[in-house]
Amino acid sequence: MRKVLEDLYLGNIVPNEKVFVRGTPFAKALATIEKNETYLNTTLEGKDKDAFAAFVDAQSELNAITGREGFVDGFRLGMRVALAALSDEDSELMALV
């Protein structure tokens, strides 16, 4: 347990850094996004290109917020489950040891 906490402190565990696996639905969706973003960046001009860039930036920010909130919610839920498993306050029987 201590090793996990030390690794987290030292930055050896970085929950938001992941590598995707080729050929998965995630990889295919990413390829579609990249292809269409490249197409739109090469065909749009002026205000349309600026609006698309603002859209991409806002979507990236929204994805980062959503990922962060999902991590926090999942971590909190995991801790609640751990605390519930360790709690014996509502038990009808008491351990002898």
C-alpha positions as CSV (number, residue, x, y, z in Angstrom):
1,M,0.0,0.0,0.0
2,R,2.8,2.4,0.9
3,K,4.4,1.8,-2.5
4,V,1.3,3.0,-4.3
5,L,1.1,6.1,-2.2
6,E,4.8,6.8,-2.8
7,D,4.4,6.2,-6.5
8,L,1.5,8.6,-6.6
9,Y,3.4,11.3,-4.7
10,L,6.5,10.9,-7.0
11,G,4.4,11.1,-10.1
12,N,4.9,7.5,-11.2
13,I,1.2,7.0,-11.3
14,V,-0.5,9.5,-13.6
15,P,-4.2,8.5,-14.0
16,N,-4.8,10.9,-16.9
17,E,-2.0,9.6,-19.2
18,K,-3.1,6.6,-21.3
19,V,-2.0,5.1,-24.6
20,F,-4.8,3.8,-26.9
21,V,-4.7,0.4,-28.5
22,R,-4.8,0.4,-32.3
23,G,-7.8,-1.2,-34.0
24,T,-10.1,-0.5,-31.0
25,P,-13.3,1.6,-31.3
26,F,-11.5,4.4,-29.6
27,A,-8.7,4.4,-32.2
28,K,-11.2,4.4,-35.0
29,A,-13.1,7.3,-33.5
30,L,-9.9,9.2,-33.1
31,A,-8.9,8.6,-36.7
32,T,-12.2,9.9,-37.9
33,I,-11.9,13.0,-35.8
34,E,-8.3,13.6,-37.0
35,K,-9.3,13.1,-40.7
36,N,-12.3,15.5,-40.4
37,E,-10.4,18.1,-38.5
38,T,-7.6,18.1,-41.1
39,Y,-10.2,18.4,-43.9
40,L,-12.0,21.3,-42.2
41,N,-8.8,23.1,-41.4
42,T,-7.7,22.9,-45.0
43,T,-11.1,23.9,-46.5
44,L,-12.4,26.5,-44.2
45,E,-11.3,30.1,-44.4
46,G,-11.6,33.3,-42.4
47,K,-14.3,33.5,-39.8
48,D,-15.4,29.9,-40.4
49,K,-11.9,28.6,-39.7
50,D,-11.7,30.8,-36.6
51,A,-15.1,29.5,-35.4
52,F,-14.0,25.9,-36.0
53,A,-10.8,26.5,-34.1
54,A,-12.8,28.0,-31.2
55,F,-15.1,25.0,-31.3
56,V,-12.2,22.5,-31.2
57,D,-10.6,24.4,-28.2
58,A,-13.9,24.5,-26.3
59,Q,-14.5,20.8,-27.0
60,S,-11.0,20.0,-25.7
61,E,-11.6,22.0,-22.6
62,L,-15.0,20.3,-22.0
63,N,-13.4,16.9,-22.5
64,A,-10.7,17.7,-19.9
65,I,-13.3,18.9,-17.4
66,T,-15.4,15.8,-18.0
67,G,-12.4,13.5,-17.6
68,R,-11.3,15.2,-14.4
69,E,-14.8,15.2,-12.9
70,G,-15.2,11.5,-13.8
71,F,-11.9,10.7,-12.1
72,V,-12.9,12.6,-8.9
73,D,-16.3,11.0,-8.8
74,G,-14.9,7.5,-9.4
75,F,-12.2,8.0,-6.7
76,R,-14.8,9.3,-4.2
77,L,-17.1,6.3,-4.9
78,G,-14.2,3.9,-4.5
79,M,-13.3,5.4,-1.2
80,R,-17.0,5.3,0.0
81,V,-17.1,1.6,-0.9
82,A,-13.8,1.0,1.0
83,L,-15.1,2.9,4.0
84,A,-18.3,1.0,4.0
85,A,-16.4,-2.3,3.8
86,L,-14.3,-1.3,6.8
87,S,-17.2,0.0,8.9
88,D,-19.0,-2.3,11.3
89,E,-21.1,0.4,12.9
90,D,-24.3,-1.0,11.5
91,S,-23.5,-4.6,12.2
92,E,-25.9,-6.6,14.3
93,L,-23.1,-8.9,15.5
94,M,-19.8,-7.8,17.0
95,A,-16.5,-9.6,16.3
96,L,-14.9,-11.3,19.3
97,V,-11.4,-10.1,18.3
